Amino acid sequence: MQVLASSSADKTVAIWNLDESKKVQHWTTPSHGNQVLFHPTKFNLLSVACEDSTICIIDCKSEKCVRTIDTQQFNNDECKLDKANLLSMTHSEWNENNCFLGYSNGILVEMDCFNCKVLHHCQLQGQRSKTRGNDVVFIES
């Protein structure tokens, strides 16, 4: 079965069966989901990056949200997330438990989503991205 995950402005996340063109599961999230990602190896886990800076991790088998992470808890003098919207999220290619989060104020955070811990963060210089989606880019210098 081929599936697609989607998020909507009405705060719902849905799983669609593409073979039958129908919705097979849906959940409500705390706020509008900006991005949905299936875990790279645990395909039953779906991460939702929400506009209110929370991340919801949904277990599609049990049909429950197994973890909600309020990323604003990591706001401090070094990692200024105050009033910044979580715009994008992508899984790390190096560690399946880590993800990279992009915020509206130009902050990029590497986070261990399973242990709820910030590993690294930086302020990106230049113009902030106005696009949404999987737009985290790595540049070697």
Residue pairs with C-beta under 8 A, 6 or more apart in sequence:
1 17
1 18
1 19
2 17
2 18
2 19
3 15
3 16
3 17
3 18
3 24
4 15
4 16
4 18
5 13
5 14
5 15
5 16
5 36
5 37
5 38
5 46
6 13
6 14
6 16
6 36
7 13
7 14
7 29
7 32
7 33
7 34
7 35
7 36
7 48
8 14
8 32
8 33
9 32
11 28
11 29
11 30
11 31
11 32
11 33
12 26
12 27
12 28
12 29
13 26
13 27
13 28
13 29
13 33
13 36
13 46
13 48
13 56
13 58
14 23
14 25
14 26
14 27
15 23
15 24
15 25
15 26
15 46
15 60
16 22
16 23
16 24
17 23
17 24
25 60
25 63
27 56
27 58
27 63
27 65
29 48
29 50
29 54
29 56
29 65
30 50
30 52
30 54
30 56
30 68
31 50
31 51
31 52
31 54
32 50
32 51
33 48
33 49
33 50
33 51
33 56
34 49
34 50
34 51
34 85
34 86
34 87
34 88
34 89
34 132
35 48
35 49
35 87
35 88
35 89
35 132
35 133
35 134
36 46
36 47
36 48
36 49
37 46
37 47
37 49
37 89
37 90
37 91
37 99
37 134
38 45
38 46
38 47
39 45
39 46
39 47
39 91
39 96
40 91
40 96
41 96
42 96
44 59
44 60
44 61
45 57
45 58
45 59
45 60
45 66
46 57
46 58
46 60
47 55
47 56
47 57
47 58
47 89
47 91
47 99
47 113
48 55
48 56
48 57
48 58
49 55
49 86
49 87
49 88
49 89
49 101
50 56
50 86
51 85
51 86
52 85
52 86
53 70
53 71
53 72
53 81
53 84
53 85
53 86
53 103
54 68
54 69
54 70
54 71
54 86
55 67
55 68
55 69
55 71
55 86
55 89
55 99
55 101
55 113
56 65
56 67
56 68
57 65
57 66
57 67
57 68
57 69
57 113
58 64
58 65
58 66
59 65
59 66
67 113
67 116
69 113
69 116
71 81
71 86
71 101
71 109
71 111
72 81
72 82
74 81
74 109
74 111
74 118
74 121
75 81
75 82
78 121
79 107
79 109
79 118
79 121
80 105
80 107
80 123
81 103
81 105
81 107
81 109
83 105
84 103
84 104
84 105
84 107
85 103
85 104
86 101
86 102
86 103
86 104
87 102
87 103
87 104
87 129
87 132
87 135
88 101
88 102
88 129
88 132
88 133
88 134
88 135
88 136
89 99
89 100
89 101
89 102
89 134
89 136
90 99
90 100
90 134
90 136
91 98
91 99
91 100
92 98
92 99
92 100
92 110
95 112
97 112
97 113
97 114
97 115
98 110
98 111
98 112
98 113
98 119
99 110
99 111
99 113
100 108
100 109
100 110
100 111
100 136
101 108
101 109
101 110
101 111
102 108
102 129
102 135
102 136
103 109
104 128
105 128
106 123
106 124
106 125
106 126
106 128
107 121
107 122
107 123
107 124
108 121
108 122
108 123
108 124
108 136
109 118
109 120
109 121
110 118
110 119
110 120
110 121
111 117
111 118
111 119
112 119
129 135
